[in-house]
Amino acid sequence: MHDSIDVRRVKMSNTIALVDDDRNILTSVSMALEAEDFVVKTYKDGEEALLGIFQTPPDLAVVDIKMPRLNGIELLEKIRRKSTLPVIFLTSKDDEVDELLGLRLGADDYITKPFSQRLLLERIKALLRRQELNSSYTGNDYPTSIIRGHLLLDSARHLCKWKGLELNLTVTEFLLIETLSKRPGLVKTRDQLIDAAYGETIYVDDRTIDSHIKRLRRKFKSFDENFDEIETIYGIGYRYKNIKEKLET
């Protein structure tokens, strides 16, 4: 009898480019990623990373925003001229302006320092799954979809469309809109949304969810200024508007 082969072990490991001028972060995050069988390439500044990323392209990059020589925003801008490489930003709490600029330039997600390594690993895996599905799937049907009026969500690929137009959402934003739209009319508390977006073992301040919802609304309104599907239930949380309720108003 032949031994069964674990396909996941046969598959070549994904390579992660880790860019940060903090040696402690480079060391600790590298160890965590390598423990999950990732190949890690570390760079201490943006210029060094730019050269390395173009010479030996990784599968995903984790990039600090504030770095010497070439900061994270400038690095992303140069990467986006030639590549759709998935990029996760590491930001400080006071980096909101840079964070928004980075998302406009095409960053796929961001994580605020100090961060949970478990959360970073989950975000990396989610983006790599999305990248793999997007590159292998060319059909027009959406087998894992949620459809709510003008909203279409493909959970497997983290694809979001509103009135047929695709929105570029971070992983966190996608998980929030998915959680709310699964049960229209049902109020989700901030704690429930935190669990959905970050997992039950990671502590996140309530205001973080409010910030994500604010950005999520802003993205939808950039496509449709009349978008009002996400309702605030003061003192409790949020809900996705029930289509029947909307037709009656």
N, C-alpha and C positions, 0 to 999 in steps of 0.2 A: 504493500500500500504506500502510495507516494505521500510525502508530507505536503500539506497545503501551503500555499505561498501567500503571504500578506502583501497585497498589492500596494498598500500604503507605504510599506518599507522599501519596495522595489523602486517606487517613484523617486526621482531625483529631488533632493532637498531644495526648498526655496532659498534664495539669497536675499538678505536684508542689508541695505546700506544704512548705517547708523551715524548720524552727523551731529556732533555736539562738542563744544569746547570744554565741557566739564568732564574731566577724566573719571570721576566717580560714576557718573551716569553711563559713560562708555563701557566701563568695566562691569557694573552691576547688570545693565540691560543686556549686554553681550552674553553674560553667563546665563541669564534667564532664557534668552532666545536659543542659545546653543543647547540648553537642556531640553528644548522642544524640537530639536533636530534641524534648526535653521542654520544656514551658513551665514556668518556675519562679517561684513566689511566695515571697519570703523574709520571715521575721518574727523579730524579735530577742528576743521574750519570749512567754509563753503567752497573756497577755491580748490582745496585738495579734493573735496567731494566731487566737484564738477568734473575734474579730470578723471577721477576714478570711475564715476558713474557712466561716463561716455566711453571709457576704454573697456570696462567690463560691466555691462548693464545688469543691475540687480532686478529682482522681481517686485521690490517695494522699497521705499526710502522713509526713514523716520528722521525728521529734521528739526533741530532747534531753531527758533526764529532769531534770537539775538546771538550773533557770533562775529568774531573779528574777520577782517579781510573781505568776506562776502557773506552777508547775512542770509537767513533762511528765505526771506521774500525774494531777494535778488537771485538766489540759487534756483528757486522754483520757477522764476520768470525765464531763466536761461534753459532749464530742463524742458519747460512747456513749448519752447520753440522747436524742439526736435522729438519730444517723447510724450506719451500719455502714461508714463510711469506713475503708479499709485504713490501718493505722498501723504504722510501723517505729520502734522506739525506738533511740536512740543512748545507750549506757550506758558508765559507767566500770567498771573491774574490781571495785571495791568496792561496786557498786550492786546486789548480788544480791537483797536484800530488796525494793528498789523494782522491780527487774526482774520478780520473781515476782508482785508485786502488780499490775504493769502487765499481765502476761499473763493474770491472773485477770480483770482489767477488760476484756480483749478486745483487747490489742495483738496484731498478727499476726506480728511477728518483732522481734528485737532484734539489734543489732550492737555489739560492744564497741570502745570507743576505745582506742588509735588503730586506725583501720580502713582497709581497702583500698577505694578508690573503685570498683574493678572489682567487688568483692563486693557493695557497696551497689547498684550498677547491676543486677547479676544478681538480687538479692533483689526489687528494685522491679519488674523485668520479670516475675518469677515470680508475684508477687502480683497484678499487673495482668492477666496471663493467666488466673489463677484467678478473679479478679473478673468478667472478661469471659465466661468459660465458665459460671460460676454464674448469671449474669444471663440467659444465652441458652439454657440447657439445663434442661428441666423433666421429662425422662423418668425412669423408675425403673430402667432398665437401665444398666449401667456398662461401656461398650465398651472402656475401657482399664484394666480392673481386674486387681488381684492378689487372689486369694482364698486364704487359708491358715487353714482351720478357721473360727474366729470372726472372723478379721481380714479386712476388705475395704478395699482401697486403690484409689482412682481417681486415677491419676497425672496426668491432664490437669487435674483440678480441685483437686489436693492435698486430696482428701477421704479421711478415715480413719474407719472405723467398727469398733467392737468389740462383738460380740453385738447388732448392729443399732443401737447408740448412737453418735452422731457425737462424735469427739474434736476439740477445737480445738488443732491442732498448728502450731508455727511451721514455716516453710519448711525450716529445718535439721533439725528433728525428723522431718518427713515424709521428707526425703531419706534420713535414717539408717534409719528403719523400713522404707522401701522397699528400700534396698540389702540389709539383713539378710534380709528376708522373700523376696526373689527366689530365694535359694538356701538353703532351710532346711537346717540341719545343717552348712553350710559356715562355717568360722571366717573372719571378716574382721578383719584387723589394724587397729590404730588409724590407721595411715598410709592404708590403703585407704578407711577411713571418712572420713578428712579429705578425701581426693581426691573422694569421692562428694558430700560436703556442701559443700565450699568450692572445689573445682577444684585442679588440680595445681600451679598457679602461686602459690597463696596459702599462706603459712606460718601454721599454727595449732598451738599447744601441745597435746600429747597430753591434758593434763588438761582441755582444753576439751571434747573428745569425751566424756570420762568424765562431765563435768557435764551435757552434753546427754542422755546415756544415763540418768543418774540422774533427770533431770526427765521424760524419756520414760516410764520405768517408773512414776514417781509418778502421771503422768496416767492411765495404763492402770489402775493399782491404785485410783485414785479411782472407777473404774467397776466394777472387779472385783478384790477384794482377793487373789484366788488367781492373778492374772496372773503367770506366771513364764516366758514365752516367750523373753525376751531373756536369754541366759546369758553370764556372764563367763568367759572362758577366760584364767586368770591368766597374766600375762607375755606374752600374745599379743594378745588383743582380745575380740571378742564374736561370738556367733552366734545366729540365730533357731532355736529348738528345732524339730527335725524331728517332724512329727505322729506318724509311725510309732514313733519313740523314746518319745514321750509316752504312747502307748497301751500300750506294753510295760512301762512303769514302774508 
